[in-house]
Amino acid sequence: MALLDNLTWRYATKKYDSTKVVSEENIDKIVEATRLTPTSSGLQQFRVLVIKNKELQNQIVPISYDQQIVADCSHLLVFVAWDSYTEKRIDDIYDFTTDERELPRGRFTSYTDRLKQMFFAQTEEEHFVHTSKQAYIGLGLAIAQAAELNIDSTPMEGFENDKLDELLNLKEQGLRSVLMLPLGYRDTEGDWLSSMKKVRISTEDFVTKIYE
């Protein structure tokens, strides 16, 4: 029940105590949980930037519609994803996978050929829709790991992606921003949401069991 208790404890923190800093050991645990995220076809299509630079964080505040939590949090995670699928990206991941498993390169060629056929029939924007979905899986694991460590977090889509991409030079790396995750410790006195009841729809309304 520990994970359920942790998820019940957490909420989307609205104000951080800027004097409190998350240890690098715990940041590494959150990042590692994110790195272990399952991804479609094992392609690991997203990456994480870990920002602990107040000057840069302050530059991101206006890009995120003046949400001060971006600057006040201890660390800011930025989830970014491939802007498109390429033959090289697919081959590089599968070459790495076969090398790590001590298998001959080309072991999965029939499968990667099917992937290429499928993806190359799509637009680059469709590619990004798919790669960005993988980042959301990573976000969930990062939030859960942070909650287990009693570290607060705030999943954020509310920012101007193009401007953040430019600030962080993502285009040159073949990446685009997907979402951000401030991490830190809540300022309970200044956070209007901290004392409010956690609200979710009932289990009966949420789940439909189809067993037979």
C-alpha positions as a Markdown table, in Angstrom:
| # | Residue | x | y | z |
|---|---|---|---|---|
| 1 | Met | 0.0 | 0.0 | 0.0 |
| 2 | Ala | 3.0 | 2.3 | 0.3 |
| 3 | Leu | 2.7 | 3.5 | -3.3 |
| 4 | Leu | -1.0 | 4.2 | -3.0 |
| 5 | Asp | -0.3 | 6.2 | 0.2 |
| 6 | Asn | 2.4 | 8.2 | -1.6 |
| 7 | Leu | 0.1 | 9.0 | -4.5 |
| 8 | Thr | -2.6 | 10.0 | -2.1 |
| 9 | Trp | -0.2 | 12.3 | -0.3 |
| 10 | Arg | 1.0 | 14.1 | -3.5 |
| 11 | Tyr | -0.7 | 16.9 | -5.3 |
| 12 | Ala | 0.2 | 19.4 | -8.0 |
| 13 | Thr | 2.1 | 21.8 | -5.7 |
| 14 | Lys | 1.4 | 25.5 | -6.4 |
| 15 | Lys | 4.1 | 27.1 | -4.3 |
| 16 | Tyr | 7.5 | 25.9 | -3.4 |
| 17 | Asp | 9.8 | 26.8 | -0.5 |
| 18 | Ser | 12.7 | 28.3 | -2.4 |
| 19 | Thr | 15.0 | 27.8 | 0.6 |
| 20 | Lys | 14.8 | 24.0 | 0.5 |
| 21 | Val | 16.9 | 21.9 | -1.9 |
| 22 | Val | 16.4 | 18.3 | -3.0 |
| 23 | Ser | 19.5 | 16.3 | -2.6 |
| 24 | Glu | 21.3 | 15.1 | -5.7 |
| 25 | Glu | 20.9 | 11.6 | -4.5 |
| 26 | Asn | 17.2 | 11.9 | -4.6 |
| 27 | Ile | 17.2 | 13.7 | -7.9 |
| 28 | Asp | 19.3 | 10.9 | -9.3 |
| 29 | Lys | 16.7 | 8.4 | -8.1 |
| 30 | Ile | 13.9 | 10.3 | -9.8 |
| 31 | Val | 15.8 | 10.5 | -13.0 |
| 32 | Glu | 16.7 | 6.8 | -12.9 |
| 33 | Ala | 13.1 | 5.8 | -12.5 |
| 34 | Thr | 12.4 | 8.0 | -15.5 |
| 35 | Arg | 15.2 | 6.4 | -17.5 |
| 36 | Leu | 13.7 | 3.0 | -16.8 |
| 37 | Thr | 10.4 | 4.0 | -18.4 |
| 38 | Pro | 9.0 | 1.5 | -20.9 |
| 39 | Thr | 8.7 | 3.0 | -24.4 |
| 40 | Ser | 7.1 | 2.0 | -27.6 |
| 41 | Ser | 9.2 | -0.6 | -29.4 |
| 42 | Gly | 11.9 | 0.0 | -26.8 |
| 43 | Leu | 13.1 | 3.1 | -28.8 |
| 44 | Gln | 13.5 | 5.4 | -25.8 |
| 45 | Gln | 12.3 | 8.4 | -27.8 |
| 46 | Phe | 12.6 | 11.0 | -25.0 |
| 47 | Arg | 15.2 | 12.6 | -22.8 |
| 48 | Val | 15.2 | 14.6 | -19.6 |
| 49 | Leu | 17.0 | 17.9 | -18.9 |
| 50 | Val | 17.7 | 18.5 | -15.2 |
| 51 | Ile | 17.9 | 22.3 | -14.5 |
| 52 | Lys | 19.3 | 23.7 | -11.3 |
| 53 | Asn | 20.3 | 27.2 | -12.5 |
| 54 | Lys | 18.3 | 30.1 | -11.1 |
| 55 | Glu | 19.3 | 32.4 | -13.9 |
| 56 | Leu | 18.0 | 30.0 | -16.5 |
| 57 | Gln | 14.9 | 29.1 | -14.4 |
| 58 | Asn | 14.0 | 32.8 | -14.1 |
| 59 | Gln | 14.3 | 33.0 | -17.9 |
| 60 | Ile | 11.8 | 30.2 | -18.2 |
| 61 | Val | 9.2 | 31.9 | -15.9 |
| 62 | Pro | 7.8 | 34.3 | -18.6 |
| 63 | Ile | 7.9 | 31.4 | -21.2 |
| 64 | Ser | 5.7 | 29.5 | -18.7 |
| 65 | Tyr | 3.1 | 32.3 | -18.4 |
| 66 | Asp | 4.7 | 33.7 | -15.3 |
| 67 | Gln | 4.4 | 30.6 | -13.2 |
| 68 | Gln | 6.8 | 31.4 | -10.4 |
| 69 | Ile | 7.1 | 27.8 | -9.3 |
| 70 | Val | 9.5 | 27.3 | -12.2 |
| 71 | Ala | 12.0 | 29.5 | -10.5 |
| 72 | Asp | 11.2 | 28.7 | -6.8 |
| 73 | Cys | 11.4 | 24.9 | -7.2 |
| 74 | Ser | 14.6 | 23.1 | -6.3 |
| 75 | His | 15.2 | 21.4 | -9.7 |
| 76 | Leu | 13.3 | 21.7 | -12.9 |
| 77 | Leu | 12.9 | 18.6 | -15.2 |
| 78 | Val | 12.2 | 19.3 | -18.8 |
| 79 | Phe | 11.0 | 16.3 | -20.8 |
| 80 | Val | 11.9 | 16.5 | -24.5 |
| 81 | Ala | 11.3 | 14.1 | -27.3 |
| 82 | Trp | 12.7 | 13.3 | -30.8 |
| 83 | Asp | 11.2 | 15.6 | -33.4 |
| 84 | Ser | 11.0 | 12.8 | -35.9 |
| 85 | Tyr | 11.9 | 9.2 | -36.6 |
| 86 | Thr | 14.9 | 8.6 | -38.8 |
| 87 | Glu | 16.5 | 5.4 | -40.0 |
| 88 | Lys | 19.7 | 6.2 | -38.0 |
| 89 | Arg | 17.8 | 6.8 | -34.7 |
| 90 | Ile | 16.0 | 3.4 | -35.1 |
| 91 | Asp | 19.1 | 1.6 | -36.1 |
| 92 | Asp | 21.3 | 3.2 | -33.4 |
| 93 | Ile | 18.9 | 2.1 | -30.6 |
| 94 | Tyr | 18.6 | -1.5 | -31.9 |
| 95 | Asp | 22.4 | -1.7 | -32.5 |
| 96 | Phe | 22.9 | -0.6 | -28.9 |
| 97 | Thr | 20.3 | -3.1 | -27.7 |
| 98 | Thr | 21.8 | -6.1 | -29.5 |
| 99 | Asp | 25.3 | -5.1 | -28.4 |
| 100 | Glu | 24.2 | -4.9 | -24.8 |
| 101 | Arg | 22.6 | -8.3 | -25.0 |
| 102 | Glu | 25.6 | -9.8 | -26.9 |
| 103 | Leu | 23.5 | -10.6 | -29.9 |
| 104 | Pro | 24.5 | -10.1 | -33.5 |
| 105 | Arg | 23.6 | -6.8 | -35.1 |
| 106 | Gly | 20.7 | -7.1 | -37.4 |
| 107 | Arg | 19.0 | -9.6 | -35.2 |
| 108 | Phe | 15.9 | -7.5 | -35.3 |
| 109 | Thr | 16.1 | -6.2 | -38.9 |
| 110 | Ser | 12.8 | -7.7 | -39.9 |
| 111 | Tyr | 11.1 | -5.8 | -37.1 |
| 112 | Thr | 12.9 | -2.5 | -37.6 |
| 113 | Asp | 12.1 | -2.7 | -41.3 |
| 114 | Arg | 8.4 | -2.8 | -40.4 |
| 115 | Leu | 8.8 | 0.1 | -38.0 |
| 116 | Lys | 10.5 | 2.2 | -40.7 |
| 117 | Gln | 7.8 | 1.3 | -43.2 |
| 118 | Met | 5.1 | 2.4 | -40.7 |
| 119 | Phe | 6.8 | 5.6 | -39.5 |
| 120 | Phe | 8.1 | 6.8 | -42.9 |
| 121 | Ala | 4.5 | 6.8 | -44.2 |
| 122 | Gln | 3.7 | 9.4 | -41.6 |
| 123 | Thr | 4.5 | 13.1 | -41.3 |
| 124 | Glu | 7.1 | 14.5 | -38.9 |
| 125 | Glu | 4.3 | 16.0 | -36.8 |
| 126 | Glu | 2.7 | 12.6 | -36.5 |
| 127 | His | 6.2 | 11.3 | -35.4 |
| 128 | Phe | 6.3 | 13.9 | -32.7 |
| 129 | Val | 2.9 | 13.1 | -31.4 |
| 130 | His | 4.0 | 9.5 | -31.0 |
| 131 | Thr | 7.4 | 10.3 | -29.4 |
| 132 | Ser | 5.9 | 12.9 | -27.0 |
| 133 | Lys | 3.5 | 10.2 | -25.7 |
| 134 | Gln | 6.5 | 8.3 | -24.5 |
| 135 | Ala | 7.6 | 11.3 | -22.4 |
| 136 | Tyr | 4.2 | 11.2 | -20.6 |
| 137 | Ile | 4.9 | 7.7 | -19.4 |
| 138 | Gly | 8.2 | 8.9 | -18.0 |
| 139 | Leu | 6.4 | 11.8 | -16.3 |
| 140 | Gly | 4.2 | 9.3 | -14.4 |
| 141 | Leu | 7.1 | 7.3 | -13.1 |
| 142 | Ala | 9.0 | 10.5 | -12.1 |
| 143 | Ile | 6.0 | 11.8 | -10.2 |
| 144 | Ala | 5.6 | 8.4 | -8.4 |
| 145 | Gln | 9.2 | 8.2 | -7.5 |
| 146 | Ala | 9.2 | 11.7 | -6.2 |
| 147 | Ala | 6.2 | 11.0 | -4.1 |
| 148 | Glu | 7.8 | 7.9 | -2.6 |
| 149 | Leu | 10.7 | 10.2 | -1.5 |
| 150 | Asn | 8.2 | 12.8 | -0.1 |
| 151 | Ile | 9.3 | 15.3 | -2.8 |
| 152 | Asp | 6.7 | 17.5 | -4.3 |
| 153 | Ser | 6.2 | 17.9 | -8.0 |
| 154 | Thr | 4.0 | 19.8 | -10.4 |
| 155 | Pro | 3.4 | 18.4 | -13.9 |
| 156 | Met | 3.3 | 21.3 | -16.4 |
| 157 | Glu | 2.1 | 21.7 | -20.0 |
| 158 | Gly | 1.5 | 25.4 | -19.6 |
| 159 | Phe | 4.4 | 27.0 | -21.4 |
| 160 | Glu | 5.3 | 28.2 | -24.9 |
| 161 | Asn | 7.1 | 25.2 | -26.4 |
| 162 | Asp | 8.7 | 27.0 | -29.3 |
| 163 | Lys | 10.3 | 29.6 | -27.1 |
| 164 | Leu | 11.6 | 27.0 | -24.6 |
| 165 | Asp | 13.0 | 25.0 | -27.5 |
| 166 | Glu | 14.8 | 28.1 | -28.7 |
| 167 | Leu | 16.1 | 28.9 | -25.2 |
| 168 | Leu | 17.4 | 25.4 | -24.7 |
| 169 | Asn | 18.7 | 25.0 | -28.3 |
| 170 | Leu | 16.6 | 21.9 | -28.7 |
| 171 | Lys | 16.0 | 22.1 | -32.4 |
| 172 | Glu | 19.7 | 21.8 | -33.1 |
| 173 | Gln | 19.6 | 18.5 | -31.2 |
| 174 | Gly | 16.6 | 17.1 | -33.1 |
| 175 | Leu | 14.4 | 17.5 | -30.0 |
| 176 | Arg | 11.3 | 19.3 | -29.0 |
| 177 | Ser | 10.0 | 20.1 | -25.5 |
| 178 | Val | 7.0 | 18.2 | -24.2 |
| 179 | Leu | 6.4 | 19.1 | -20.6 |
| 180 | Met | 8.1 | 20.3 | -17.4 |
| 181 | Leu | 8.2 | 18.9 | -13.9 |
| 182 | Pro | 9.3 | 21.3 | -11.0 |
| 183 | Leu | 10.6 | 19.4 | -8.0 |
| 184 | Gly | 11.0 | 20.6 | -4.5 |
| 185 | Tyr | 9.2 | 21.0 | -1.2 |
| 186 | Arg | 5.9 | 22.6 | -0.7 |
| 187 | Asp | 5.4 | 26.0 | 1.1 |
| 188 | Thr | 2.2 | 24.9 | 3.0 |
| 189 | Glu | 1.5 | 28.4 | 4.2 |
| 190 | Gly | 1.7 | 30.0 | 0.8 |
| 191 | Asp | 0.1 | 27.2 | -1.2 |
| 192 | Trp | -3.7 | 27.6 | -1.5 |
| 193 | Leu | -4.1 | 23.9 | -2.5 |
| 194 | Ser | -2.0 | 22.3 | 0.2 |
| 195 | Ser | -4.8 | 22.0 | 2.8 |
| 196 | Met | -7.6 | 21.0 | 0.4 |
| 197 | Lys | -9.0 | 17.5 | 0.1 |
| 198 | Lys | -7.7 | 15.4 | -2.7 |
| 199 | Val | -10.5 | 14.8 | -5.2 |
| 200 | Arg | -10.9 | 12.0 | -7.7 |
| 201 | Ile | -14.0 | 10.4 | -9.2 |
| 202 | Ser | -15.1 | 7.2 | -7.5 |
| 203 | Thr | -13.6 | 3.8 | -8.3 |
| 204 | Glu | -17.1 | 2.7 | -9.5 |
| 205 | Asp | -17.2 | 5.6 | -12.0 |
| 206 | Phe | -13.5 | 5.2 | -13.0 |
| 207 | Val | -13.2 | 1.5 | -13.7 |
| 208 | Thr | -15.3 | -1.0 | -15.7 |
| 209 | Lys | -14.3 | -4.6 | -15.2 |
| 210 | Ile | -14.9 | -7.0 | -18.1 |
| 211 | Tyr | -14.0 | -10.5 | -16.9 |
| 212 | Glu | -16.3 | -12.8 | -18.9 |
